[in-house]
Each structure stands twice: as structure tokens, then as C-alpha cells.
Amino acid sequence: MPKLTVSALVLSLSSVFLLGSPALAHNELINSSPSADSVVEAGPIEIRLEYGEEPIPTEFGKGNLLAIANAETGEQLGAACARIDGKTMYTTVNIQDPGKYKVLWRSASDDGHIASGDYLITVENTSGYVADSIGNQCFDDNGVELTLDTQEPLSVVSENNTDQSQVLIWAGVLIVAGGALAAVLLLKRRSKK
């Protein structure tokens, strides 16, 4: 096999192994409660998100966050905060009005990557529940309340963020495809001679 063809194949295969590297793995959401598109009763609602690996410890009210927002208006109800228990991030939100809500989350993984996302739940109020306060109430370990006006709301995060890992994956796919195409073209050229 000609040296150039072997080089193209080696380049293609090395790209595949590079993209499969664990260094590119980020903390993925693997389970949520309540789950996406579920219907829950108004009141204090515990939100629990389980990830593939433990989120890295961050200051309370920073890095690892959960919040709730009105799905129609985008208004975030209360500050964003979360507690961490192993691979689980959790908080309790208080909702009285029926309707669709977005559960918003952000998680910091040990490679420094910040992942974020959201999903919808529907709240119904068949019991006539009336809340003292609406949304997420966040108190640090000293009892100090975090407020929405001291944070950038999660609800303003653009949904069109291009994730760095997606860029790397597409670049790898193009490299592999280009290497394979070059190898095929070289083989055809060599076979004609």
C-alpha cells in the first residue's frame, strides 16, 4: 500500500480514537424528578436531577444551579440554587398557579465544562393550594437568602449556545470523512496507473 494512502488511513483512525477520548466527556443529565412533560400538583415541588458523574463543588448559588420559570413568559420565579448529594443536584420550588413551567439547570463538571438545559413540567392545582411565596427560595448554610436580583437569571441563557464538545465532534467527523475520501481517491488513482 502506498505511503500516502497509509498516512491518510492512520490520520482517519487516529481522529476516531481522539474523539472517543474520555477527556471530552462531560457531565450528562441521566434522570430527573419530576420528569420532563410530567404533570405535578401545586405546592412545594422537589426537583432532583441525577448526573453521570458528581458535579464539582462550587459556592452555593454559583456554578451548580436549579430554578423554575414560567414557560410562557420566561420569567424566572426566585433565585437559582441547588444542593449536591453525590451525583444528584436538588432544590424545592413552590408553585401555586396551574400552567407550564420550565425547570432550568446548570451543572459544573470536573473538566471545567458548564452544562445547562431545561425541560417542561405542567402544574395543576386541584387542591386549592395557596403559597406564601412563589418559586425557588435559596438560603445558604448561614441562613442568608439568595435573591434573583443578585444573580443573572438562568432563564436568559440562550438556547442556541454552540457547545464546545459539539464543535469538536463535528470537526472530527469532517477530518475522518476527509481522510477516508482522500484514501479512496488515492487508491483509485493508483489503480488506474
DOLOMI-363855 format. One record per residue (C-alpha): residue number from 1; residue in three letters; x, y, z; chain. Coordinates in nm, 4 decimals, padded with zeros to 6 digits. Example, Ala and Ser with C-alpha at 12.3 -4.5 7.8 and 13.67 -1.06 7.14 Angstrom:
2
pos  code  east  north  up  unit
1  ALA  01.2300  -00.4500  00.7800  A
2  SER  01.3670  -00.1060  00.7140  A
***
This chain:
193
pos  code  east  north  up  unit
1  MET  00.0000  00.0000  00.0000  A
2  PRO  00.1448  00.3417  -00.0909  A
3  LYS  00.2812  00.5594  00.1908  A
4  LEU  00.0326  00.8402  00.1235  A
5  THR  -00.2672  00.6056  00.1469  A
6  VAL  -00.1373  00.4548  00.4713  A
7  SER  -00.0864  00.8057  00.6112  A
8  ALA  -00.4457  00.9031  00.5229  A
9  LEU  -00.5820  00.5898  00.6916  A
10  VAL  -00.3706  00.6456  01.0038  A
11  LEU  -00.4942  01.0056  01.0228  A
12  SER  -00.8556  00.8917  00.9889  A
13  LEU  -00.8267  00.6236  01.2571  A
14  SER  -00.6389  00.8488  01.4993  A
15  SER  -00.9177  01.1067  01.4683  A
16  VAL  -01.1736  00.8439  01.5700  A
17  PHE  -00.9717  00.7486  01.8781  A
18  LEU  -00.9114  01.1141  01.9682  A
19  LEU  -01.2853  01.1884  01.9590  A
20  GLY  -01.3639  00.8840  02.1723  A
21  SER  -01.1328  01.0099  02.4442  A
22  PRO  -01.2778  01.0377  02.7965  A
23  ALA  -01.1299  01.3887  02.8174  A
24  LEU  -01.4206  01.5075  02.6026  A
25  ALA  -01.6860  01.3508  02.8239  A
26  HIS  -01.8984  01.5987  03.0175  A
27  ASN  -02.1437  01.5592  03.2978  A
28  GLU  -02.4691  01.4406  03.1399  A
29  LEU  -02.8156  01.4555  03.2912  A
30  ILE  -02.9378  01.0946  03.3181  A
31  ASN  -03.2527  01.1218  03.5311  A
32  SER  -03.4923  01.3899  03.6526  A
33  SER  -03.7742  01.4080  03.9032  A
34  PRO  -04.0261  01.5298  03.8171  A
35  SER  -03.9517  01.4029  03.4688  A
36  ALA  -03.9894  01.6073  03.1520  A
37  ASP  -04.3504  01.6642  03.0420  A
38  SER  -04.4914  01.5258  03.3682  A
39  VAL  -04.7929  01.6711  03.5499  A
40  VAL  -04.7440  01.7593  03.9179  A
41  GLU  -04.9684  01.9006  04.1892  A
42  ALA  -04.9168  02.2592  04.3090  A
43  GLY  -04.7247  02.3066  04.6311  A
44  PRO  -04.3628  02.2569  04.7336  A
45  ILE  -04.2143  02.0523  04.4470  A
46  GLU  -03.8789  01.8847  04.4978  A
47  ILE  -03.6675  01.8865  04.1835  A
48  ARG  -03.3943  01.6215  04.1709  A
49  LEU  -03.1528  01.5824  03.8807  A
50  GLU  -02.9115  01.2909  03.8580  A
51  TYR  -02.5948  01.3214  03.6513  A
52  GLY  -02.3487  01.0686  03.5102  A
53  GLU  -02.0802  01.1956  03.7465  A
54  GLU  -02.0685  01.4171  04.0528  A
55  PRO  -02.0912  01.7909  03.9846  A
56  ILE  -01.7839  01.9687  04.1177  A
57  PRO  -01.8375  02.1573  04.4415  A
58  THR  -01.8998  02.5282  04.3868  A
59  GLU  -02.0026  02.8132  04.6107  A
60  PHE  -02.3740  02.7980  04.6968  A
61  GLY  -02.5722  02.9966  04.4417  A
62  LYS  -02.2922  02.9730  04.1818  A
63  GLY  -02.1955  02.7047  03.9267  A
64  ASN  -02.4493  02.4318  04.0093  A
65  LEU  -02.7963  02.5827  03.9864  A
66  LEU  -03.1637  02.4894  03.9585  A
67  ALA  -03.4528  02.7279  03.9034  A
68  ILE  -03.8109  02.7362  03.7779  A
69  ALA  -03.9553  02.9744  03.5196  A
70  ASN  -04.2968  03.0409  03.3713  A
71  ALA  -04.2789  02.8651  03.0318  A
72  GLU  -04.4944  03.1249  02.8550  A
73  THR  -04.3291  03.4448  02.9788  A
74  GLY  -03.9795  03.3128  03.0565  A
75  GLU  -03.9922  03.4846  03.3969  A
76  GLN  -03.7719  03.3024  03.6459  A
77  LEU  -03.9504  03.2568  03.9796  A
78  GLY  -03.6979  03.3162  04.2535  A
79  ALA  -03.3229  03.2738  04.2698  A
80  ALA  -03.1321  02.9781  04.1301  A
81  CYS  -02.9590  02.7437  04.3729  A
82  ALA  -02.9063  02.3746  04.4358  A
83  ARG  -02.7726  02.1309  04.6907  A
84  ILE  -02.5468  01.8442  04.5851  A
85  ASP  -02.5690  01.4872  04.7161  A
86  GLY  -02.3281  01.2645  04.5245  A
87  LYS  -02.4396  01.2652  04.1605  A
88  THR  -02.7698  01.4352  04.2471  A
89  MET  -02.8490  01.8059  04.2427  A
90  TYR  -03.1738  01.9139  04.4114  A
91  THR  -03.3885  02.2020  04.5307  A
92  THR  -03.7534  02.2662  04.6235  A
93  VAL  -03.9684  02.5160  04.4361  A
94  ASN  -04.3063  02.6453  04.5499  A
95  ILE  -04.5767  02.6834  04.2824  A
96  GLN  -04.9476  02.7564  04.3186  A
97  ASP  -05.0653  02.8663  03.9728  A
98  PRO  -05.1544  02.5952  03.7217  A
99  GLY  -04.9686  02.6037  03.3911  A
100  LYS  -04.6486  02.5054  03.2151  A
101  TYR  -04.3136  02.5685  03.3813  A
102  LYS  -03.9529  02.5269  03.2749  A
103  VAL  -03.7095  02.3533  03.5048  A
104  LEU  -03.3782  02.5292  03.4369  A
105  TRP  -03.0461  02.3760  03.5354  A
106  ARG  -02.6728  02.4372  03.5137  A
107  SER  -02.4042  02.1944  03.6280  A
108  ALA  -02.0262  02.2242  03.6540  A
109  SER  -01.8316  01.9059  03.5721  A
110  ASP  -01.4804  01.8172  03.6859  A
111  ASP  -01.3287  01.9054  03.3464  A
112  GLY  -01.4448  02.2651  03.3963  A
113  HIS  -01.7244  02.2386  03.1424  A
114  ILE  -02.0543  02.4038  03.2344  A
115  ALA  -02.3563  02.2164  03.1003  A
116  SER  -02.7039  02.3678  03.1055  A
117  GLY  -03.0510  02.2827  02.9916  A
118  ASP  -03.4190  02.2930  03.0663  A
119  TYR  -03.7337  02.0868  03.0368  A
120  LEU  -04.1066  02.1430  03.0803  A
121  ILE  -04.3437  02.0283  03.3520  A
122  THR  -04.7127  02.1050  03.3954  A
123  VAL  -04.8525  02.2132  03.7321  A
124  GLU  -05.2177  02.1662  03.8223  A
125  ASN  -05.3843  02.2938  04.1382  A
126  THR  -05.6731  02.0620  04.2203  A
127  SER  -05.6376  02.1128  04.5975  A
128  GLY  -05.6706  02.4929  04.6044  A
129  TYR  -05.3135  02.5285  04.7341  A
130  VAL  -05.2123  02.8871  04.8191  A
131  ALA  -04.8411  02.9622  04.8549  A
132  ASP  -04.6773  03.2070  05.0944  A
133  SER  -04.4045  03.2672  04.8381  A
134  ILE  -04.3631  03.1545  04.4779  A
135  GLY  -04.0624  02.9896  04.3140  A
136  ASN  -03.7273  02.8864  04.4486  A
137  GLN  -03.6220  03.0098  04.7902  A
138  CYS  -03.2483  02.9779  04.8421  A
139  PHE  -03.0830  03.0007  05.1815  A
140  ASP  -02.7112  02.9337  05.2260  A
141  ASP  -02.5687  02.7377  05.5210  A
142  ASN  -02.5730  03.0568  05.7326  A
143  GLY  -02.9432  03.1216  05.6639  A
144  VAL  -02.8742  03.4109  05.4273  A
145  GLU  -03.1276  03.4267  05.1446  A
146  LEU  -03.0056  03.4495  04.7869  A
147  THR  -03.2283  03.6653  04.5717  A
148  LEU  -03.2871  03.6804  04.1991  A
149  ASP  -03.1681  04.0407  04.1803  A
150  THR  -02.8164  03.9303  04.2879  A
151  GLN  -02.7869  03.6717  04.0075  A
152  GLU  -02.8072  03.6545  03.6317  A
153  PRO  -03.1274  03.4569  03.5725  A
154  LEU  -03.0871  03.1137  03.4129  A
155  SER  -03.3923  03.1928  03.2009  A
156  VAL  -03.1941  03.4378  02.9874  A
157  VAL  -02.9364  03.1780  02.8809  A
158  SER  -02.9509  03.1472  02.5032  A
159  GLU  -03.0881  02.8190  02.3778  A
160  ASN  -02.8637  02.8431  02.0708  A
161  ASN  -02.5325  02.8028  02.2540  A
162  THR  -02.2895  02.6025  02.0467  A
163  ASP  -02.1377  02.3581  02.2884  A
164  GLN  -01.7597  02.3190  02.2557  A
165  SER  -01.7905  01.9395  02.2511  A
166  GLN  -02.0321  01.9595  01.9568  A
167  VAL  -01.7796  02.1672  01.7624  A
168  LEU  -01.5054  01.9115  01.8353  A
169  ILE  -01.7267  01.6206  01.7332  A
170  TRP  -01.8221  01.7836  01.4021  A
171  ALA  -01.4592  01.8752  01.3350  A
172  GLY  -01.3606  01.5140  01.3990  A
173  VAL  -01.6331  01.3847  01.1696  A
174  LEU  -01.5075  01.6145  00.8934  A
175  ILE  -01.1477  01.5035  00.9480  A
176  VAL  -01.2444  01.1359  00.9358  A
177  ALA  -01.4611  01.1874  00.6269  A
178  GLY  -01.1863  01.3886  00.4566  A
179  GLY  -00.9235  01.1263  00.5375  A
180  ALA  -01.1428  00.8448  00.4123  A
181  LEU  -01.2234  01.0349  00.0912  A
182  ALA  -00.8537  01.1093  00.0344  A
183  ALA  -00.7688  00.7414  00.0846  A
184  VAL  -01.0356  00.6295  -00.1634  A
185  LEU  -00.9262  00.8857  -00.4233  A
186  LEU  -00.5617  00.7846  -00.3850  A
187  LEU  -00.6492  00.4167  -00.4202  A
188  LYS  -00.8471  00.4882  -00.7376  A
189  ARG  -00.5638  00.6976  -00.8791  A
190  ARG  -00.3068  00.4269  -00.8018  A
191  SER  -00.5253  00.1525  -00.9511  A
192  LYS  -00.5554  00.3451  -01.2817  A
193  LYS  -00.1755  00.3561  -01.3218  A
***
